[in-house]
Amino acid sequence: MPKKIRELKQWLRQVGFTELPGKGSHTNWIHPSYAGKLTVSGKDSSDAKLYQEKNVQQAIKEVESKQEQEKQEDE
């Protein structure tokens, strides 16, 4: 069963992404450890497309791996 757009947004918030308003139903997400921005489109109650889920998961992985690298460098 596909995830809802609201669930993707919740995942991004939990990792520390900041939401910027976009045009229409689009929202842009930024994070200090993520290069560029991630755009999520659709109403909160809509089903997320498979590519949207993959993009969000990939962005979260990238942020988490960079945070782990920073932790290891600090030790």
N, CA, C and O atoms as a GROMACS GRO file, in nm:
protein
  300
    1MET      N    1   0.085  -0.118   0.000
    1MET     CA    2   0.000   0.000   0.000
    1MET      C    3   0.090   0.125   0.000
    1MET      O    4   0.181   0.135   0.082
    2PRO      N    5   0.065   0.217  -0.089
    2PRO     CA    6   0.151   0.336  -0.096
    2PRO      C    7   0.137   0.425   0.028
    2PRO      O    8   0.032   0.432   0.092
    3LYS      N    9   0.246   0.491   0.060
    3LYS     CA   10   0.246   0.586   0.171
    3LYS      C   11   0.170   0.711   0.131
    3LYS      O   12   0.151   0.738   0.013
    4LYS      N   13   0.128   0.786   0.230
    4LYS     CA   14   0.063   0.915   0.206
    4LYS      C   15   0.169   1.024   0.205
    4LYS      O   16   0.276   1.008   0.265
    5ILE      N   17   0.141   1.132   0.138
    5ILE     CA   18   0.234   1.245   0.133
    5ILE      C   19   0.266   1.294   0.274
    5ILE      O   20   0.380   1.329   0.303
    6ARG      N   21   0.167   1.295   0.361
    6ARG     CA   22   0.189   1.342   0.499
    6ARG      C   23   0.293   1.256   0.571
    6ARG      O   24   0.368   1.307   0.654
    7GLU      N   25   0.298   1.126   0.539
    7GLU     CA   26   0.396   1.037   0.602
    7GLU      C   27   0.537   1.071   0.555
    7GLU      O   28   0.632   1.070   0.635
    8LEU      N   29   0.552   1.101   0.426
    8LEU     CA   30   0.683   1.139   0.375
    8LEU      C   31   0.731   1.267   0.442
    8LEU      O   32   0.848   1.278   0.479
    9LYS      N   33   0.641   1.362   0.458
    9LYS     CA   34   0.676   1.488   0.524
    9LYS      C   35   0.715   1.464   0.669
    9LYS      O   36   0.807   1.528   0.721
   10GLN      N   37   0.646   1.373   0.734
   10GLN     CA   38   0.677   1.341   0.873
   10GLN      C   39   0.817   1.280   0.885
   10GLN      O   40   0.891   1.313   0.977
   11TRP      N   41   0.852   1.192   0.792
   11TRP     CA   42   0.987   1.134   0.792
   11TRP      C   43   1.092   1.242   0.779
   11TRP      O   44   1.193   1.242   0.850
   12LEU      N   45   1.068   1.335   0.687
   12LEU     CA   46   1.166   1.442   0.664
   12LEU      C   47   1.181   1.530   0.789
   12LEU      O   48   1.293   1.568   0.824
   13ARG      N   49   1.071   1.561   0.855
   13ARG     CA   50   1.078   1.642   0.978
   13ARG      C   51   1.156   1.571   1.087
   13ARG      O   52   1.233   1.634   1.160
   14GLN      N   53   1.137   1.439   1.099
   14GLN     CA   54   1.204   1.362   1.204
   14GLN      C   55   1.356   1.364   1.187
   14GLN      O   56   1.429   1.358   1.286
   15VAL      N   57   1.404   1.371   1.063
   15VAL     CA   58   1.547   1.372   1.036
   15VAL      C   59   1.605   1.512   1.049
   15VAL      O   60   1.727   1.527   1.062
   16GLY      N   61   1.520   1.614   1.046
   16GLY     CA   62   1.567   1.750   1.065
   16GLY      C   63   1.556   1.839   0.943
   16GLY      O   64   1.614   1.948   0.940
   17PHE      N   65   1.482   1.795   0.841
   17PHE     CA   66   1.460   1.879   0.724
   17PHE      C   67   1.367   1.994   0.760
   17PHE      O   68   1.280   1.981   0.846
   18THR      N   69   1.386   2.107   0.694
   18THR     CA   70   1.303   2.225   0.713
   18THR      C   71   1.217   2.244   0.589
   18THR      O   72   1.265   2.235   0.476
   19GLU      N   73   1.090   2.272   0.612
   19GLU     CA   74   0.994   2.287   0.502
   19GLU      C   75   0.988   2.432   0.455
   19GLU      O   76   0.974   2.524   0.535
   20LEU      N   77   0.999   2.450   0.324
   20LEU     CA   78   0.982   2.581   0.263
   20LEU      C   79   0.861   2.574   0.171
   20LEU      O   80   0.844   2.476   0.098
   21PRO      N   81   0.776   2.675   0.172
   21PRO     CA   82   0.659   2.669   0.086
   21PRO      C   83   0.697   2.675  -0.061
   21PRO      O   84   0.795   2.740  -0.099
   22GLY      N   85   0.620   2.606  -0.141
   22GLY     CA   86   0.641   2.607  -0.285
   22GLY      C   87   0.515   2.657  -0.353
   22GLY      O   88   0.427   2.716  -0.289
   23LYS      N   89   0.508   2.634  -0.480
   23LYS     CA   90   0.393   2.680  -0.557
   23LYS      C   91   0.286   2.572  -0.558
   23LYS      O   92   0.314   2.456  -0.589
   24GLY      N   93   0.165   2.609  -0.524
   24GLY     CA   94   0.056   2.512  -0.523
   24GLY      C   95   0.075   2.408  -0.414
   24GLY      O   96   0.094   2.443  -0.297
   25SER      N   97   0.069   2.282  -0.452
   25SER     CA   98   0.081   2.173  -0.354
   25SER      C   99   0.226   2.128  -0.334
   25SER      O  100   0.250   2.027  -0.267
   26HIS      N  101   0.320   2.201  -0.389
   26HIS     CA  102   0.461   2.165  -0.377
   26HIS      C  103   0.522   2.222  -0.250
   26HIS      O  104   0.494   2.336  -0.211
   27THR      N  105   0.606   2.142  -0.186
   27THR     CA  106   0.685   2.191  -0.073
   27THR      C  107   0.830   2.156  -0.099
   27THR      O  108   0.860   2.049  -0.151
   28ASN      N  109   0.918   2.245  -0.061
   28ASN     CA  110   1.061   2.224  -0.076
   28ASN      C  111   1.120   2.196   0.061
   28ASN      O  112   1.081   2.257   0.161
   29TRP      N  113   1.214   2.105   0.066
   29TRP     CA  114   1.274   2.064   0.192
   29TRP      C  115   1.425   2.082   0.183
   29TRP      O  116   1.488   2.042   0.085
   30ILE      N  117   1.483   2.143   0.288
   30ILE     CA  118   1.627   2.165   0.292
   30ILE      C  119   1.683   2.110   0.424
   30ILE      O  120   1.611   2.097   0.523
   31HIS      N  121   1.810   2.079   0.421
   31HIS     CA  122   1.880   2.030   0.540
   31HIS      C  123   2.026   2.073   0.526
   31HIS      O  124   2.080   2.068   0.415
   32PRO      N  125   2.090   2.114   0.634
   32PRO     CA  126   2.231   2.157   0.624
   32PRO      C  127   2.324   2.049   0.570
   32PRO      O  128   2.426   2.080   0.508
   33SER      N  129   2.291   1.923   0.594
   33SER     CA  130   2.377   1.813   0.548
   33SER      C  131   2.337   1.758   0.412
   33SER      O  132   2.397   1.662   0.364
   34TYR      N  133   2.236   1.816   0.349
   34TYR     CA  134   2.188   1.767   0.220
   34TYR      C  135   2.216   1.872   0.113
   34TYR      O  136   2.180   1.989   0.128
   35ALA      N  137   2.280   1.830   0.007
   35ALA     CA  138   2.312   1.922  -0.102
   35ALA      C  139   2.186   1.950  -0.185
   35ALA      O  140   2.123   1.858  -0.236
   36GLY      N  141   2.152   2.075  -0.197
   36GLY     CA  142   2.034   2.112  -0.276
   36GLY      C  143   1.907   2.106  -0.195
   36GLY      O  144   1.908   2.120  -0.072
   37LYS      N  145   1.796   2.086  -0.266
   37LYS     CA  146   1.667   2.078  -0.198
   37LYS      C  147   1.587   1.963  -0.256
   37LYS      O  148   1.612   1.917  -0.367
   38LEU      N  149   1.492   1.917  -0.178
   38LEU     CA  150   1.405   1.807  -0.218
   38LEU      C  151   1.264   1.864  -0.232
   38LEU      O  152   1.216   1.932  -0.142
   39THR      N  153   1.198   1.836  -0.344
   39THR     CA  154   1.063   1.886  -0.366
   39THR      C  155   0.965   1.770  -0.355
   39THR      O  156   0.983   1.666  -0.418
   40VAL      N  157   0.862   1.790  -0.273
   40VAL     CA  158   0.755   1.692  -0.258
   40VAL      C  159   0.627   1.759  -0.304
   40VAL      O  160   0.592   1.868  -0.258
   41SER      N  161   0.558   1.694  -0.396
   41SER     CA  162   0.434   1.753  -0.448
   41SER      C  163   0.315   1.666  -0.412
   41SER      O  164   0.327   1.544  -0.400
   42GLY      N  165   0.201   1.729  -0.395
   42GLY     CA  166   0.078   1.658  -0.365
   42GLY      C  167   0.018   1.702  -0.233
   42GLY      O  168   0.086   1.755  -0.146
   43LYS      N  169  -0.112   1.680  -0.222
   43LYS     CA  170  -0.181   1.711  -0.096
   43LYS      C  171  -0.143   1.607   0.008
   43LYS      O  172  -0.107   1.494  -0.026
   44ASP      N  173  -0.153   1.644   0.135
   44ASP     CA  174  -0.116   1.554   0.244
   44ASP      C  175  -0.191   1.422   0.238
   44ASP      O  176  -0.135   1.318   0.273
   45SER      N  177  -0.317   1.424   0.196
   45SER     CA  178  -0.400   1.303   0.196
   45SER      C  179  -0.381   1.218   0.072
   45SER      O  180  -0.437   1.108   0.063
   46SER      N  181  -0.303   1.265  -0.026
   46SER     CA  182  -0.281   1.190  -0.151
   46SER      C  183  -0.181   1.078  -0.130
   46SER      O  184  -0.094   1.084  -0.042
   47ASP      N  185  -0.194   0.973  -0.212
   47ASP     CA  186  -0.095   0.865  -0.212
   47ASP      C  187   0.033   0.916  -0.276
   47ASP      O  188   0.030   0.986  -0.377
   48ALA      N  189   0.145   0.879  -0.216
   48ALA     CA  190   0.274   0.918  -0.272
   48ALA      C  191   0.308   0.825  -0.388
   48ALA      O  192   0.277   0.706  -0.386
   49LYS      N  193   0.370   0.881  -0.488
   49LYS     CA  194   0.418   0.801  -0.600
   49LYS      C  195   0.544   0.727  -0.556
   49LYS      O  196   0.612   0.770  -0.463
   50LEU      N  197   0.574   0.618  -0.622
   50LEU     CA  198   0.690   0.536  -0.585
   50LEU      C  199   0.820   0.617  -0.594
   50LEU      O  200   0.907   0.604  -0.507
   51TYR      N  201   0.834   0.699  -0.698
   51TYR     CA  202   0.957   0.779  -0.712
   51TYR      C  203   0.970   0.880  -0.599
   51TYR      O  204   1.082   0.914  -0.559
   52GLN      N  205   0.857   0.930  -0.545
   52GLN     CA  206   0.864   1.025  -0.434
   52GLN      C  207   0.916   0.955  -0.309
   52GLN      O  208   1.000   1.010  -0.237
   53GLU      N  209   0.866   0.835  -0.283
   53GLU     CA  210   0.913   0.758  -0.168
   53GLU      C  211   1.064   0.732  -0.179
   53GLU      O  212   1.138   0.747  -0.082
   54LYS      N  213   1.107   0.692  -0.299
   54LYS     CA  214   1.250   0.663  -0.320
   54LYS      C  215   1.334   0.787  -0.300
   54LYS      O  216   1.440   0.780  -0.238
   55ASN      N  217   1.289   0.901  -0.352
   55ASN     CA  218   1.365   1.026  -0.336
   55ASN      C  219   1.379   1.063  -0.189
   55ASN      O  220   1.486   1.104  -0.144
   56VAL      N  221   1.271   1.050  -0.114
   56VAL     CA  222   1.273   1.085   0.028
   56VAL      C  223   1.366   0.990   0.104
   56VAL      O  224   1.447   1.033   0.186
   57GLN      N  225   1.355   0.860   0.076
   57GLN     CA  226   1.441   0.764   0.144
   57GLN      C  227   1.588   0.787   0.112
   57GLN      O  228   1.674   0.774   0.199
   58GLN      N  229   1.617   0.820  -0.013
   58GLN     CA  230   1.754   0.846  -0.054
   58GLN      C  231   1.809   0.971   0.016
   58GLN      O  232   1.924   0.972   0.060
   59ALA      N  233   1.727   1.076   0.027
   59ALA     CA  234   1.770   1.198   0.094
   59ALA      C  235   1.797   1.171   0.243
   59ALA      O  236   1.894   1.221   0.298
   60ILE      N  237   1.711   1.094   0.306
   60ILE     CA  238   1.729   1.062   0.448
   60ILE      C  239   1.857   0.981   0.468
   60ILE      O  240   1.932   1.006   0.562
   61LYS      N  241   1.882   0.884   0.380
   61LYS     CA  242   2.005   0.804   0.389
   61LYS      C  243   2.128   0.892   0.376
   61LYS      O  244   2.225   0.876   0.450
   62GLU      N  245   2.124   0.985   0.282
   62GLU     CA  246   2.238   1.074   0.260
   62GLU      C  247   2.266   1.158   0.384
   62GLU      O  248   2.381   1.173   0.425
   63VAL      N  249   2.162   1.213   0.443
   63VAL     CA  250   2.179   1.296   0.563
   63VAL      C  251   2.232   1.212   0.679
   63VAL      O  252   2.323   1.255   0.750
   64GLU      N  253   2.175   1.093   0.698
   64GLU     CA  254   2.220   1.009   0.809
   64GLU      C  255   2.364   0.965   0.793
   64GLU      O  256   2.439   0.959   0.890
   65SER      N  257   2.405   0.934   0.670
   65SER     CA  258   2.543   0.892   0.649
   65SER      C  259   2.640   1.008   0.673
   65SER      O  260   2.748   0.988   0.728
   66LYS      N  261   2.602   1.128   0.632
   66LYS     CA  262   2.689   1.245   0.656
   66LYS      C  263   2.700   1.274   0.805
   66LYS      O  264   2.806   1.312   0.853
   67GLN      N  265   2.589   1.257   0.878
   67GLN     CA  266   2.592   1.280   1.022
   67GLN      C  267   2.681   1.177   1.091
   67GLN      O  268   2.751   1.211   1.187
   68GLU      N  269   2.678   1.052   1.044
   68GLU     CA  270   2.766   0.949   1.101
   68GLU      C  271   2.912   0.980   1.075
   68GLU      O  272   2.997   0.962   1.162
   69GLN      N  273   2.942   1.028   0.954
   69GLN     CA  274   3.080   1.064   0.920
   69GLN      C  275   3.128   1.178   1.010
   69GLN      O  276   3.242   1.176   1.056
   70GLU      N  277   3.043   1.276   1.034
   70GLU     CA  278   3.081   1.387   1.121
   70GLU      C  279   3.107   1.340   1.263
   70GLU      O  280   3.198   1.390   1.328
   71LYS      N  281   3.026   1.244   1.312
   71LYS     CA  282   3.046   1.190   1.446
   71LYS      C  283   3.181   1.120   1.456
   71LYS      O  284   3.254   1.137   1.554
   72GLN      N  285   3.214   1.040   1.353
   72GLN     CA  286   3.340   0.967   1.355
   72GLN      C  287   3.460   1.061   1.348
   72GLN      O  288   3.564   1.034   1.408
   73GLU      N  289   3.447   1.171   1.274
   73GLU     CA  290   3.556   1.267   1.265
   73GLU      C  291   3.577   1.340   1.398
   73GLU      O  292   3.689   1.378   1.431
   74ASP      N  293   3.469   1.359   1.474
   74ASP     CA  294   3.480   1.428   1.601
   74ASP      C  295   3.548   1.342   1.709
   74ASP      O  296   3.605   1.394   1.804
   75GLU      N  297   3.541   1.211   1.692
   75GLU     CA  298   3.597   1.122   1.794
   75GLU      C  299   3.745   1.108   1.784
   75GLU      O  300   3.806   1.036   1.864
   0.00000   0.00000   0.00000
